[in-house]
Amino acid sequence: MTIQIAVKLDDEAVAKLDQLVAEGAYASRSQAVRRAVDTLVRSEERWRIDQGFAEGFARQPETDGEMAEATRLAIESIHEEPWEVWW
């Protein structure tokens, strides 16, 4: 199901939106606005997840031993990577 909503935009925003449509980036204003809303919603969801991780780490930070092990594993994975010589 879809629901139609009314959105008021200033002249400059509409002109930019119309330019995107004219350039073929979007088939219509509606498609562009839907894409913008989807992008905004996903961004907010990622921010909330990030905040949850940050709050969890603030409540229970890593120990020095855990950080040392993470560093060791990161270095090990870099050394195991089959780097190509580019120079």
PyMOL Python script that loads the backbone (N, CA, C, O; Angstrom):
from pymol import cmd

cmd.read_pdbstr("""\
ATOM      1  N   MET A   1       0.839  -1.177   0.000  1.00  0.00           N
ATOM      2  CA  MET A   1       0.000   0.000   0.000  1.00  0.00           C
ATOM      3  C   MET A   1       0.888   1.246   0.000  1.00  0.00           C
ATOM      4  O   MET A   1       1.934   1.262   0.648  1.00  0.00           O
ATOM      5  N   THR A   2       0.490   2.246  -0.696  1.00  0.00           N
ATOM      6  CA  THR A   2       1.196   3.521  -0.674  1.00  0.00           C
ATOM      7  C   THR A   2       0.244   4.598  -0.192  1.00  0.00           C
ATOM      8  O   THR A   2      -0.973   4.503  -0.351  1.00  0.00           O
ATOM      9  N   ILE A   3       0.832   5.621   0.401  1.00  0.00           N
ATOM     10  CA  ILE A   3       0.050   6.756   0.894  1.00  0.00           C
ATOM     11  C   ILE A   3       0.623   8.013   0.263  1.00  0.00           C
ATOM     12  O   ILE A   3       1.836   8.220   0.261  1.00  0.00           O
ATOM     13  N   GLN A   4      -0.240   8.833  -0.261  1.00  0.00           N
ATOM     14  CA  GLN A   4       0.203  10.082  -0.849  1.00  0.00           C
ATOM     15  C   GLN A   4       0.273  11.143   0.241  1.00  0.00           C
ATOM     16  O   GLN A   4      -0.652  11.288   1.040  1.00  0.00           O
ATOM     17  N   ILE A   5       1.387  11.890   0.266  1.00  0.00           N
ATOM     18  CA  ILE A   5       1.527  12.980   1.225  1.00  0.00           C
ATOM     19  C   ILE A   5       1.873  14.260   0.467  1.00  0.00           C
ATOM     20  O   ILE A   5       2.426  14.214  -0.632  1.00  0.00           O
ATOM     21  N   ALA A   6       1.546  15.378   1.056  1.00  0.00           N
ATOM     22  CA  ALA A   6       1.875  16.669   0.454  1.00  0.00           C
ATOM     23  C   ALA A   6       3.153  17.186   1.105  1.00  0.00           C
ATOM     24  O   ALA A   6       3.313  17.141   2.325  1.00  0.00           O
ATOM     25  N   VAL A   7       4.052  17.674   0.268  1.00  0.00           N
ATOM     26  CA  VAL A   7       5.313  18.225   0.757  1.00  0.00           C
ATOM     27  C   VAL A   7       5.508  19.582   0.100  1.00  0.00           C
ATOM     28  O   VAL A   7       5.377  19.713  -1.117  1.00  0.00           O
ATOM     29  N   LYS A   8       5.817  20.583   0.898  1.00  0.00           N
ATOM     30  CA  LYS A   8       6.088  21.905   0.346  1.00  0.00           C
ATOM     31  C   LYS A   8       7.597  22.106   0.286  1.00  0.00           C
ATOM     32  O   LYS A   8       8.306  21.900   1.271  1.00  0.00           O
ATOM     33  N   LEU A   9       8.075  22.513  -0.893  1.00  0.00           N
ATOM     34  CA  LEU A   9       9.485  22.790  -1.109  1.00  0.00           C
ATOM     35  C   LEU A   9       9.620  24.197  -1.670  1.00  0.00           C
ATOM     36  O   LEU A   9       8.728  24.687  -2.362  1.00  0.00           O
ATOM     37  N   ASP A  10      10.744  24.846  -1.367  1.00  0.00           N
ATOM     38  CA  ASP A  10      10.959  26.180  -1.927  1.00  0.00           C
ATOM     39  C   ASP A  10      11.324  26.070  -3.409  1.00  0.00           C
ATOM     40  O   ASP A  10      11.636  24.987  -3.904  1.00  0.00           O
ATOM     41  N   ASP A  11      11.279  27.181  -4.092  1.00  0.00           N
ATOM     42  CA  ASP A  11      11.515  27.205  -5.540  1.00  0.00           C
ATOM     43  C   ASP A  11      12.872  26.636  -5.917  1.00  0.00           C
ATOM     44  O   ASP A  11      12.990  25.919  -6.911  1.00  0.00           O
ATOM     45  N   GLU A  12      13.895  26.947  -5.136  1.00  0.00           N
ATOM     46  CA  GLU A  12      15.242  26.464  -5.447  1.00  0.00           C
ATOM     47  C   GLU A  12      15.326  24.946  -5.349  1.00  0.00           C
ATOM     48  O   GLU A  12      15.947  24.303  -6.195  1.00  0.00           O
ATOM     49  N   ALA A  13      14.706  24.373  -4.326  1.00  0.00           N
ATOM     50  CA  ALA A  13      14.724  22.918  -4.170  1.00  0.00           C
ATOM     51  C   ALA A  13      13.985  22.242  -5.323  1.00  0.00           C
ATOM     52  O   ALA A  13      14.438  21.220  -5.837  1.00  0.00           O
ATOM     53  N   VAL A  14      12.864  22.805  -5.724  1.00  0.00           N
ATOM     54  CA  VAL A  14      12.094  22.234  -6.835  1.00  0.00           C
ATOM     55  C   VAL A  14      12.889  22.335  -8.131  1.00  0.00           C
ATOM     56  O   VAL A  14      12.886  21.402  -8.934  1.00  0.00           O
ATOM     57  N   ALA A  15      13.562  23.450  -8.338  1.00  0.00           N
ATOM     58  CA  ALA A  15      14.367  23.613  -9.553  1.00  0.00           C
ATOM     59  C   ALA A  15      15.485  22.576  -9.605  1.00  0.00           C
ATOM     60  O   ALA A  15      15.751  22.003 -10.661  1.00  0.00           O
ATOM     61  N   LYS A  16      16.138  22.335  -8.475  1.00  0.00           N
ATOM     62  CA  LYS A  16      17.207  21.331  -8.421  1.00  0.00           C
ATOM     63  C   LYS A  16      16.637  19.928  -8.646  1.00  0.00           C
ATOM     64  O   LYS A  16      17.238  19.101  -9.332  1.00  0.00           O
ATOM     65  N   LEU A  17      15.479  19.681  -8.060  1.00  0.00           N
ATOM     66  CA  LEU A  17      14.816  18.396  -8.241  1.00  0.00           C
ATOM     67  C   LEU A  17      14.453  18.192  -9.717  1.00  0.00           C
ATOM     68  O   LEU A  17      14.683  17.120 -10.276  1.00  0.00           O
ATOM     69  N   ASP A  18      13.890  19.220 -10.335  1.00  0.00           N
ATOM     70  CA  ASP A  18      13.531  19.135 -11.749  1.00  0.00           C
ATOM     71  C   ASP A  18      14.762  18.932 -12.621  1.00  0.00           C
ATOM     72  O   ASP A  18      14.694  18.230 -13.630  1.00  0.00           O
ATOM     73  N   GLN A  19      15.879  19.531 -12.250  1.00  0.00           N
ATOM     74  CA  GLN A  19      17.119  19.351 -13.010  1.00  0.00           C
ATOM     75  C   GLN A  19      17.563  17.892 -12.960  1.00  0.00           C
ATOM     76  O   GLN A  19      17.983  17.334 -13.974  1.00  0.00           O
ATOM     77  N   LEU A  20      17.471  17.279 -11.792  1.00  0.00           N
ATOM     78  CA  LEU A  20      17.831  15.859 -11.668  1.00  0.00           C
ATOM     79  C   LEU A  20      16.942  14.990 -12.550  1.00  0.00           C
ATOM     80  O   LEU A  20      17.412  14.052 -13.194  1.00  0.00           O
ATOM     81  N   VAL A  21      15.666  15.313 -12.569  1.00  0.00           N
ATOM     82  CA  VAL A  21      14.727  14.566 -13.421  1.00  0.00           C
ATOM     83  C   VAL A  21      15.064  14.799 -14.887  1.00  0.00           C
ATOM     84  O   VAL A  21      15.082  13.854 -15.676  1.00  0.00           O
ATOM     85  N   ALA A  22      15.331  16.047 -15.260  1.00  0.00           N
ATOM     86  CA  ALA A  22      15.654  16.371 -16.657  1.00  0.00           C
ATOM     87  C   ALA A  22      16.935  15.675 -17.113  1.00  0.00           C
ATOM     88  O   ALA A  22      17.059  15.296 -18.278  1.00  0.00           O
ATOM     89  N   GLU A  23      17.883  15.509 -16.197  1.00  0.00           N
ATOM     90  CA  GLU A  23      19.153  14.843 -16.520  1.00  0.00           C
ATOM     91  C   GLU A  23      19.019  13.324 -16.557  1.00  0.00           C
ATOM     92  O   GLU A  23      19.956  12.621 -16.934  1.00  0.00           O
ATOM     93  N   GLY A  24      17.848  12.821 -16.163  1.00  0.00           N
ATOM     94  CA  GLY A  24      17.624  11.382 -16.203  1.00  0.00           C
ATOM     95  C   GLY A  24      18.053  10.635 -14.956  1.00  0.00           C
ATOM     96  O   GLY A  24      18.041   9.404 -14.931  1.00  0.00           O
ATOM     97  N   ALA A  25      18.438  11.379 -13.907  1.00  0.00           N
ATOM     98  CA  ALA A  25      18.836  10.719 -12.664  1.00  0.00           C
ATOM     99  C   ALA A  25      17.641  10.014 -12.014  1.00  0.00           C
ATOM    100  O   ALA A  25      17.795   8.993 -11.344  1.00  0.00           O
ATOM    101  N   TYR A  26      16.466  10.574 -12.225  1.00  0.00           N
ATOM    102  CA  TYR A  26      15.226   9.996 -11.696  1.00  0.00           C
ATOM    103  C   TYR A  26      14.140  10.136 -12.757  1.00  0.00           C
ATOM    104  O   TYR A  26      14.161  11.062 -13.568  1.00  0.00           O
ATOM    105  N   ALA A  27      13.203   9.211 -12.739  1.00  0.00           N
ATOM    106  CA  ALA A  27      12.131   9.237 -13.732  1.00  0.00           C
ATOM    107  C   ALA A  27      11.112  10.332 -13.440  1.00  0.00           C
ATOM    108  O   ALA A  27      10.440  10.816 -14.350  1.00  0.00           O
ATOM    109  N   SER A  28      10.997  10.723 -12.178  1.00  0.00           N
ATOM    110  CA  SER A  28       9.996  11.722 -11.796  1.00  0.00           C
ATOM    111  C   SER A  28      10.395  12.377 -10.480  1.00  0.00           C
ATOM    112  O   SER A  28      11.294  11.906  -9.784  1.00  0.00           O
ATOM    113  N   ARG A  29       9.722  13.454 -10.155  1.00  0.00           N
ATOM    114  CA  ARG A  29       9.922  14.091  -8.852  1.00  0.00           C
ATOM    115  C   ARG A  29       9.623  13.097  -7.735  1.00  0.00           C
ATOM    116  O   ARG A  29      10.357  12.999  -6.751  1.00  0.00           O
ATOM    117  N   SER A  30       8.524  12.362  -7.913  1.00  0.00           N
ATOM    118  CA  SER A  30       8.115  11.407  -6.875  1.00  0.00           C
ATOM    119  C   SER A  30       9.194  10.366  -6.614  1.00  0.00           C
ATOM    120  O   SER A  30       9.491  10.040  -5.465  1.00  0.00           O
ATOM    121  N   GLN A  31       9.776   9.848  -7.690  1.00  0.00           N
ATOM    122  CA  GLN A  31      10.826   8.849  -7.521  1.00  0.00           C
ATOM    123  C   GLN A  31      12.012   9.447  -6.766  1.00  0.00           C
ATOM    124  O   GLN A  31      12.585   8.797  -5.892  1.00  0.00           O
ATOM    125  N   ALA A  32      12.377  10.673  -7.099  1.00  0.00           N
ATOM    126  CA  ALA A  32      13.503  11.326  -6.425  1.00  0.00           C
ATOM    127  C   ALA A  32      13.210  11.552  -4.943  1.00  0.00           C
ATOM    128  O   ALA A  32      14.073  11.333  -4.093  1.00  0.00           O
ATOM    129  N   VAL A  33      12.001  11.987  -4.641  1.00  0.00           N
ATOM    130  CA  VAL A  33      11.631  12.229  -3.240  1.00  0.00           C
ATOM    131  C   VAL A  33      11.584  10.909  -2.472  1.00  0.00           C
ATOM    132  O   VAL A  33      12.026  10.849  -1.324  1.00  0.00           O
ATOM    133  N   ARG A  34      11.053   9.849  -3.090  1.00  0.00           N
ATOM    134  CA  ARG A  34      11.043   8.539  -2.420  1.00  0.00           C
ATOM    135  C   ARG A  34      12.471   8.097  -2.111  1.00  0.00           C
ATOM    136  O   ARG A  34      12.747   7.600  -1.019  1.00  0.00           O
ATOM    137  N   ARG A  35      13.379   8.278  -3.074  1.00  0.00           N
ATOM    138  CA  ARG A  35      14.778   7.895  -2.866  1.00  0.00           C
ATOM    139  C   ARG A  35      15.390   8.698  -1.719  1.00  0.00           C
ATOM    140  O   ARG A  35      16.124   8.153  -0.894  1.00  0.00           O
ATOM    141  N   ALA A  36      15.084   9.990  -1.675  1.00  0.00           N
ATOM    142  CA  ALA A  36      15.606  10.841  -0.601  1.00  0.00           C
ATOM    143  C   ALA A  36      15.089  10.383   0.760  1.00  0.00           C
ATOM    144  O   ALA A  36      15.847  10.332   1.729  1.00  0.00           O
ATOM    145  N   VAL A  37      13.811  10.052   0.833  1.00  0.00           N
ATOM    146  CA  VAL A  37      13.235   9.588   2.094  1.00  0.00           C
ATOM    147  C   VAL A  37      13.850   8.250   2.496  1.00  0.00           C
ATOM    148  O   VAL A  37      14.188   8.055   3.664  1.00  0.00           O
ATOM    149  N   ASP A  38      14.000   7.334   1.556  1.00  0.00           N
ATOM    150  CA  ASP A  38      14.629   6.040   1.851  1.00  0.00           C
ATOM    151  C   ASP A  38      16.044   6.238   2.374  1.00  0.00           C
ATOM    152  O   ASP A  38      16.446   5.589   3.340  1.00  0.00           O
ATOM    153  N   THR A  39      16.800   7.128   1.745  1.00  0.00           N
ATOM    154  CA  THR A  39      18.179   7.400   2.161  1.00  0.00           C
ATOM    155  C   THR A  39      18.204   7.983   3.569  1.00  0.00           C
ATOM    156  O   THR A  39      19.030   7.591   4.393  1.00  0.00           O
ATOM    157  N   LEU A  40      17.308   8.908   3.841  1.00  0.00           N
ATOM    158  CA  LEU A  40      17.223   9.511   5.173  1.00  0.00           C
ATOM    159  C   LEU A  40      16.890   8.471   6.233  1.00  0.00           C
ATOM    160  O   LEU A  40      17.516   8.439   7.292  1.00  0.00           O
ATOM    161  N   VAL A  41      15.915   7.627   5.955  1.00  0.00           N
ATOM    162  CA  VAL A  41      15.500   6.598   6.914  1.00  0.00           C
ATOM    163  C   VAL A  41      16.646   5.626   7.191  1.00  0.00           C
ATOM    164  O   VAL A  41      16.900   5.292   8.348  1.00  0.00           O
ATOM    165  N   ARG A  42      17.340   5.166   6.147  1.00  0.00           N
ATOM    166  CA  ARG A  42      18.472   4.251   6.344  1.00  0.00           C
ATOM    167  C   ARG A  42      19.590   4.921   7.142  1.00  0.00           C
ATOM    168  O   ARG A  42      20.212   4.292   7.998  1.00  0.00           O
ATOM    169  N   SER A  43      19.836   6.180   6.861  1.00  0.00           N
ATOM    170  CA  SER A  43      20.873   6.914   7.585  1.00  0.00           C
ATOM    171  C   SER A  43      20.534   7.012   9.071  1.00  0.00           C
ATOM    172  O   SER A  43      21.400   6.809   9.922  1.00  0.00           O
ATOM    173  N   GLU A  44      19.301   7.315   9.374  1.00  0.00           N
ATOM    174  CA  GLU A  44      18.863   7.406  10.769  1.00  0.00           C
ATOM    175  C   GLU A  44      18.952   6.047  11.461  1.00  0.00           C
ATOM    176  O   GLU A  44      19.352   5.967  12.622  1.00  0.00           O
ATOM    177  N   GLU A  45      18.582   4.987  10.757  1.00  0.00           N
ATOM    178  CA  GLU A  45      18.676   3.644  11.333  1.00  0.00           C
ATOM    179  C   GLU A  45      20.120   3.291  11.657  1.00  0.00           C
ATOM    180  O   GLU A  45      20.403   2.746  12.724  1.00  0.00           O
ATOM    181  N   ARG A  46      21.046   3.603  10.733  1.00  0.00           N
ATOM    182  CA  ARG A  46      22.471   3.336  10.985  1.00  0.00           C
ATOM    183  C   ARG A  46      22.975   4.156  12.168  1.00  0.00           C
ATOM    184  O   ARG A  46      23.752   3.659  12.983  1.00  0.00           O
ATOM    185  N   TRP A  47      22.533   5.416  12.266  1.00  0.00           N
ATOM    186  CA  TRP A  47      22.943   6.273  13.376  1.00  0.00           C
ATOM    187  C   TRP A  47      22.474   5.678  14.703  1.00  0.00           C
ATOM    188  O   TRP A  47      23.226   5.652  15.677  1.00  0.00           O
ATOM    189  N   ARG A  48      21.239   5.205  14.738  1.00  0.00           N
ATOM    190  CA  ARG A  48      20.713   4.608  15.980  1.00  0.00           C
ATOM    191  C   ARG A  48      21.484   3.351  16.358  1.00  0.00           C
ATOM    192  O   ARG A  48      21.761   3.124  17.536  1.00  0.00           O
ATOM    193  N   ILE A  49      21.828   2.543  15.381  1.00  0.00           N
ATOM    194  CA  ILE A  49      22.629   1.346  15.658  1.00  0.00           C
ATOM    195  C   ILE A  49      24.000   1.750  16.184  1.00  0.00           C
ATOM    196  O   ILE A  49      24.483   1.182  17.163  1.00  0.00           O
ATOM    197  N   ASP A  50      24.624   2.724  15.541  1.00  0.00           N
ATOM    198  CA  ASP A  50      25.927   3.215  16.003  1.00  0.00           C
ATOM    199  C   ASP A  50      25.841   3.738  17.435  1.00  0.00           C
ATOM    200  O   ASP A  50      26.725   3.482  18.251  1.00  0.00           O
ATOM    201  N   GLN A  51      24.783   4.463  17.728  1.00  0.00           N
ATOM    202  CA  GLN A  51      24.597   4.977  19.093  1.00  0.00           C
ATOM    203  C   GLN A  51      24.467   3.829  20.090  1.00  0.00           C
ATOM    204  O   GLN A  51      25.001   3.900  21.196  1.00  0.00           O
ATOM    205  N   GLY A  52      23.763   2.786  19.701  1.00  0.00           N
ATOM    206  CA  GLY A  52      23.623   1.619  20.581  1.00  0.00           C
ATOM    207  C   GLY A  52      24.965   0.980  20.874  1.00  0.00           C
ATOM    208  O   GLY A  52      25.247   0.621  22.018  1.00  0.00           O
ATOM    209  N   PHE A  53      25.797   0.835  19.848  1.00  0.00           N
ATOM    210  CA  PHE A  53      27.141   0.286  20.062  1.00  0.00           C
ATOM    211  C   PHE A  53      27.956   1.202  20.971  1.00  0.00           C
ATOM    212  O   PHE A  53      28.627   0.738  21.893  1.00  0.00           O
ATOM    213  N   ALA A  54      27.891   2.504  20.703  1.00  0.00           N
ATOM    214  CA  ALA A  54      28.662   3.459  21.506  1.00  0.00           C
ATOM    215  C   ALA A  54      28.229   3.402  22.971  1.00  0.00           C
ATOM    216  O   ALA A  54      29.068   3.423  23.871  1.00  0.00           O
ATOM    217  N   GLU A  55      26.938   3.332  23.202  1.00  0.00           N
ATOM    218  CA  GLU A  55      26.435   3.251  24.581  1.00  0.00           C
ATOM    219  C   GLU A  55      26.874   1.949  25.239  1.00  0.00           C
ATOM    220  O   GLU A  55      27.234   1.934  26.416  1.00  0.00           O
ATOM    221  N   GLY A  56      26.844   0.862  24.483  1.00  0.00           N
ATOM    222  CA  GLY A  56      27.281  -0.423  25.037  1.00  0.00           C
ATOM    223  C   GLY A  56      28.755  -0.410  25.396  1.00  0.00           C
ATOM    224  O   GLY A  56      29.140  -0.900  26.457  1.00  0.00           O
ATOM    225  N   PHE A  57      29.584   0.145  24.521  1.00  0.00           N
ATOM    226  CA  PHE A  57      31.015   0.214  24.813  1.00  0.00           C
ATOM    227  C   PHE A  57      31.300   1.175  25.951  1.00  0.00           C
ATOM    228  O   PHE A  57      32.258   0.980  26.700  1.00  0.00           O
ATOM    229  N   ALA A  58      30.475   2.220  26.092  1.00  0.00           N
ATOM    230  CA  ALA A  58      30.660   3.143  27.218  1.00  0.00           C
ATOM    231  C   ALA A  58      30.334   2.441  28.536  1.00  0.00           C
ATOM    232  O   ALA A  58      30.984   2.682  29.553  1.00  0.00           O
ATOM    233  N   ARG A  59      29.318   1.567  28.510  1.00  0.00           N
ATOM    234  CA  ARG A  59      28.948   0.830  29.729  1.00  0.00           C
ATOM    235  C   ARG A  59      29.972  -0.243  30.056  1.00  0.00           C
ATOM    236  O   ARG A  59      30.254  -0.506  31.225  1.00  0.00           O
ATOM    237  N   GLN A  60      30.526  -0.861  29.023  1.00  0.00           N
ATOM    238  CA  GLN A  60      31.480  -1.948  29.248  1.00  0.00           C
ATOM    239  C   GLN A  60      32.618  -1.820  28.235  1.00  0.00           C
ATOM    240  O   GLN A  60      32.633  -2.505  27.212  1.00  0.00           O
ATOM    241  N   PRO A  61      33.572  -0.929  28.537  1.00  0.00           N
ATOM    242  CA  PRO A  61      34.673  -0.721  27.585  1.00  0.00           C
ATOM    243  C   PRO A  61      35.592  -1.935  27.500  1.00  0.00           C
ATOM    244  O   PRO A  61      35.619  -2.782  28.393  1.00  0.00           O
ATOM    245  N   GLU A  62      36.346  -1.998  26.399  1.00  0.00           N
ATOM    246  CA  GLU A  62      37.295  -3.086  26.225  1.00  0.00           C
ATOM    247  C   GLU A  62      38.408  -2.974  27.267  1.00  0.00           C
ATOM    248  O   GLU A  62      38.786  -1.885  27.698  1.00  0.00           O
ATOM    249  N   THR A  63      38.904  -4.121  27.643  1.00  0.00           N
ATOM    250  CA  THR A  63      40.049  -4.135  28.555  1.00  0.00           C
ATOM    251  C   THR A  63      41.323  -3.906  27.747  1.00  0.00           C
ATOM    252  O   THR A  63      41.319  -4.008  26.520  1.00  0.00           O
ATOM    253  N   ASP A  64      42.406  -3.597  28.443  1.00  0.00           N
ATOM    254  CA  ASP A  64      43.692  -3.442  27.760  1.00  0.00           C
ATOM    255  C   ASP A  64      44.071  -4.732  27.034  1.00  0.00           C
ATOM    256  O   ASP A  64      44.628  -4.687  25.937  1.00  0.00           O
ATOM    257  N   GLY A  65      43.771  -5.870  27.638  1.00  0.00           N
ATOM    258  CA  GLY A  65      44.077  -7.150  27.009  1.00  0.00           C
ATOM    259  C   GLY A  65      43.288  -7.359  25.728  1.00  0.00           C
ATOM    260  O   GLY A  65      43.832  -7.855  24.740  1.00  0.00           O
ATOM    261  N   GLU A  66      42.012  -6.988  25.731  1.00  0.00           N
ATOM    262  CA  GLU A  66      41.178  -7.111  24.538  1.00  0.00           C
ATOM    263  C   GLU A  66      41.683  -6.188  23.425  1.00  0.00           C
ATOM    264  O   GLU A  66      41.707  -6.572  22.256  1.00  0.00           O
ATOM    265  N   MET A  67      42.082  -4.986  23.793  1.00  0.00           N
ATOM    266  CA  MET A  67      42.612  -4.060  22.795  1.00  0.00           C
ATOM    267  C   MET A  67      43.933  -4.562  22.221  1.00  0.00           C
ATOM    268  O   MET A  67      44.179  -4.437  21.022  1.00  0.00           O
ATOM    269  N   ALA A  68      44.782  -5.128  23.075  1.00  0.00           N
ATOM    270  CA  ALA A  68      46.058  -5.671  22.607  1.00  0.00           C
ATOM    271  C   ALA A  68      45.816  -6.830  21.639  1.00  0.00           C
ATOM    272  O   ALA A  68      46.490  -6.939  20.615  1.00  0.00           O
ATOM    273  N   GLU A  69      44.862  -7.686  21.962  1.00  0.00           N
ATOM    274  CA  GLU A  69      44.549  -8.824  21.084  1.00  0.00           C
ATOM    275  C   GLU A  69      43.955  -8.339  19.756  1.00  0.00           C
ATOM    276  O   GLU A  69      44.292  -8.875  18.701  1.00  0.00           O
ATOM    277  N   ALA A  70      43.088  -7.344  19.798  1.00  0.00           N
ATOM    278  CA  ALA A  70      42.513  -6.794  18.571  1.00  0.00           C
ATOM    279  C   ALA A  70      43.613  -6.196  17.690  1.00  0.00           C
ATOM    280  O   ALA A  70      43.605  -6.370  16.471  1.00  0.00           O
ATOM    281  N   THR A  71      44.544  -5.501  18.309  1.00  0.00           N
ATOM    282  CA  THR A  71      45.660  -4.915  17.553  1.00  0.00           C
ATOM    283  C   THR A  71      46.512  -6.016  16.942  1.00  0.00           C
ATOM    284  O   THR A  71      46.897  -5.927  15.776  1.00  0.00           O
ATOM    285  N   ARG A  72      46.810  -7.054  17.718  1.00  0.00           N
ATOM    286  CA  ARG A  72      47.615  -8.167  17.217  1.00  0.00           C
ATOM    287  C   ARG A  72      46.941  -8.827  16.025  1.00  0.00           C
ATOM    288  O   ARG A  72      47.597  -9.120  15.026  1.00  0.00           O
ATOM    289  N   LEU A  73      45.641  -9.063  16.120  1.00  0.00           N
ATOM    290  CA  LEU A  73      44.908  -9.705  15.034  1.00  0.00           C
ATOM    291  C   LEU A  73      44.842  -8.814  13.787  1.00  0.00           C
ATOM    292  O   LEU A  73      44.908  -9.309  12.662  1.00  0.00           O
ATOM    293  N   ALA A  74      44.714  -7.511  13.993  1.00  0.00           N
ATOM    294  CA  ALA A  74      44.693  -6.596  12.848  1.00  0.00           C
ATOM    295  C   ALA A  74      46.028  -6.625  12.116  1.00  0.00           C
ATOM    296  O   ALA A  74      46.068  -6.694  10.888  1.00  0.00           O
ATOM    297  N   ILE A  75      47.110  -6.574  12.866  1.00  0.00           N
ATOM    298  CA  ILE A  75      48.441  -6.610  12.264  1.00  0.00           C
ATOM    299  C   ILE A  75      48.664  -7.938  11.554  1.00  0.00           C
ATOM    300  O   ILE A  75      49.216  -7.976  10.454  1.00  0.00           O
ATOM    301  N   GLU A  76      48.238  -9.016  12.180  1.00  0.00           N
ATOM    302  CA  GLU A  76      48.384 -10.348  11.582  1.00  0.00           C
ATOM    303  C   GLU A  76      47.623 -10.432  10.258  1.00  0.00           C
ATOM    304  O   GLU A  76      48.130 -10.982   9.279  1.00  0.00           O
ATOM    305  N   SER A  77      46.417  -9.890  10.233  1.00  0.00           N
ATOM    306  CA  SER A  77      45.618  -9.961   9.003  1.00  0.00           C
ATOM    307  C   SER A  77      46.249  -9.125   7.894  1.00  0.00           C
ATOM    308  O   SER A  77      46.154  -9.484   6.720  1.00  0.00           O
ATOM    309  N   ILE A  78      46.888  -8.022   8.247  1.00  0.00           N
ATOM    310  CA  ILE A  78      47.576  -7.201   7.243  1.00  0.00           C
ATOM    311  C   ILE A  78      48.743  -7.977   6.657  1.00  0.00           C
ATOM    312  O   ILE A  78      48.957  -7.956   5.445  1.00  0.00           O
ATOM    313  N   HIS A  79      49.499  -8.661   7.507  1.00  0.00           N
ATOM    314  CA  HIS A  79      50.648  -9.432   7.032  1.00  0.00           C
ATOM    315  C   HIS A  79      50.218 -10.627   6.174  1.00  0.00           C
ATOM    316  O   HIS A  79      50.962 -11.045   5.287  1.00  0.00           O
ATOM    317  N   GLU A  80      49.040 -11.174   6.425  1.00  0.00           N
ATOM    318  CA  GLU A  80      48.548 -12.320   5.669  1.00  0.00           C
ATOM    319  C   GLU A  80      47.943 -11.916   4.322  1.00  0.00           C
ATOM    320  O   GLU A  80      47.733 -12.767   3.458  1.00  0.00           O
ATOM    321  N   GLU A  81      47.667 -10.640   4.141  1.00  0.00           N
ATOM    322  CA  GLU A  81      47.050 -10.163   2.907  1.00  0.00           C
ATOM    323  C   GLU A  81      48.043 -10.274   1.748  1.00  0.00           C
ATOM    324  O   GLU A  81      49.203  -9.885   1.888  1.00  0.00           O
ATOM    325  N   PRO A  82      47.592 -10.805   0.600  1.00  0.00           N
ATOM    326  CA  PRO A  82      48.508 -10.936  -0.546  1.00  0.00           C
ATOM    327  C   PRO A  82      48.643  -9.606  -1.294  1.00  0.00           C
ATOM    328  O   PRO A  82      48.082  -9.435  -2.376  1.00  0.00           O
ATOM    329  N   TRP A  83      49.378  -8.686  -0.717  1.00  0.00           N
ATOM    330  CA  TRP A  83      49.526  -7.362  -1.300  1.00  0.00           C
ATOM    331  C   TRP A  83      50.272  -7.443  -2.630  1.00  0.00           C
ATOM    332  O   TRP A  83      51.264  -8.161  -2.754  1.00  0.00           O
ATOM    333  N   GLU A  84      49.789  -6.709  -3.607  1.00  0.00           N
ATOM    334  CA  GLU A  84      50.460  -6.624  -4.891  1.00  0.00           C
ATOM    335  C   GLU A  84      51.397  -5.424  -4.868  1.00  0.00           C
ATOM    336  O   GLU A  84      51.061  -4.362  -4.342  1.00  0.00           O
ATOM    337  N   VAL A  85      52.556  -5.609  -5.437  1.00  0.00           N
ATOM    338  CA  VAL A  85      53.488  -4.497  -5.544  1.00  0.00           C
ATOM    339  C   VAL A  85      53.020  -3.620  -6.691  1.00  0.00           C
ATOM    340  O   VAL A  85      52.869  -4.105  -7.813  1.00  0.00           O
ATOM    341  N   TRP A  86      52.792  -2.360  -6.437  1.00  0.00           N
ATOM    342  CA  TRP A  86      52.282  -1.473  -7.472  1.00  0.00           C
ATOM    343  C   TRP A  86      53.313  -0.469  -7.957  1.00  0.00           C
ATOM    344  O   TRP A  86      53.028   0.335  -8.845  1.00  0.00           O
ATOM    345  N   TRP A  87      54.487  -0.506  -7.391  1.00  0.00           N
ATOM    346  CA  TRP A  87      55.515   0.447  -7.812  1.00  0.00           C
ATOM    347  C   TRP A  87      56.597  -0.206  -8.601  1.00  0.00           C
ATOM    348  O   TRP A  87      57.538   0.463  -9.029  1.00  0.00           O
TER     349      TRP A  87
END
""", "prot")
cmd.dss("prot")
cmd.show_as("cartoon", "prot")
cmd.util.cbc("prot")
cmd.orient("prot")
